[in-house]
């Protein structure tokens, strides 16, 4: 299957735990510039940033990227990338939209190719998981877990549920969900047209809306979860990592 992806990065200033984090300085560049560079390094197709504010758009353009201003009151990153898509590709040339979060400055560019793999197997949405290896990770409510089971040697498995609590029960591997998605264009349009679902509201996990609506999510394995920048401590860690 030949895919024609467009990578969109939703970015806004309204983070509660670390305000304006997408503009936080890391090695002399705002964080969003680092994320933009990682996406461009993937070499999969055009990259643009769906910006909530003028300041973010200016930072993106200064870094040589494409910025699309969207309504700052949009409720989610998915809504933001869909709005940007209408502006960038009204003709529908791109059949796959990759949603890359704007707080992953050290993301491995190869992960963006990996997230496309479930679509080649017929899934509506692709996402990523990495093995959970520590008790801290298992017990942290900030780490979203994916209930999935990989057959021997398989790279892709159906994602059956997501929770902040450890699932499934019993012995065996547990999987850390990484919030990067590849949507078939029609699946993204369907997703943003739906109201928040009961399980989504209960778990505070947007991807459950897709599962409740009958969209199929395929999970692809990667070696380890990249760390997102949500706190001042995370920002210090990102500065240290990228300085190397």
Steps between C-alpha positions, in 0.01 A plus 500: 500500500641838397438765764534875455540636853487854630653559845318755713618620841236665722653772718349757733605706800229388742679218680397496867798324661766681296355815340626589150714185498510476120700826501731393785866549410702183442853560381415840355189387311136470610380148567262508203799558268661177627178302445468650152856396417442141618190476280686636198783253560250214464478583128144370463332803348409862571505623860299789645413632844137566590544804726262635759663842527694748289808468723523128421456562128778759505736255673423230246555730203824627650615138513418465129179303550144527373257644757120496481306714746197326648231603747666508846174377655497167316457226762781263400809444290296276270258783430795731442667278241170442322446876474852545362442218253207683344726797434806309380344225293144585401539283187558186707837401353624357828324182607677464836545758775766447768427680826832569678478668839690827536664401831723214373824680411713184511267270304683251279403593140472130410198473730300706251551234233411228750165659589393464135540121502158413648329688216666270247325212681157659467463682832325838511752649744858410584673571830811392690573299814819415685556229762458603863816404685481652851262493793491879501374498141246228578350694788513856364160639403679737263609198293212385279486125450377322188334158511648320202667166434760440231514160334847346480712720276217741422567873481133603512217411738144624539467758779201378699490754784699778667514589869712687750486188718696183431325285238459215427515298821702182533852411396654631181620816330350842566515785250560872541289694251676779308264776389600517134234411244470435128144548377345403174353828383143371522563365852624840618193670352274250674686531829478880528130492407415284801408632846714393797409142587413355843823303546707789365350727765542239772868420426588848363646330190391634161592184306221307670253709297637333187467149645147565626404619150628177345819637346784247506831606656814301428796524738857475367789409730800725559792443735430772756261784567633850430456740788264791468559840657223572750684640803803720576690182588416353159625817336833472685527139383431601139764771516755253630410233243509733200822665612668167428 
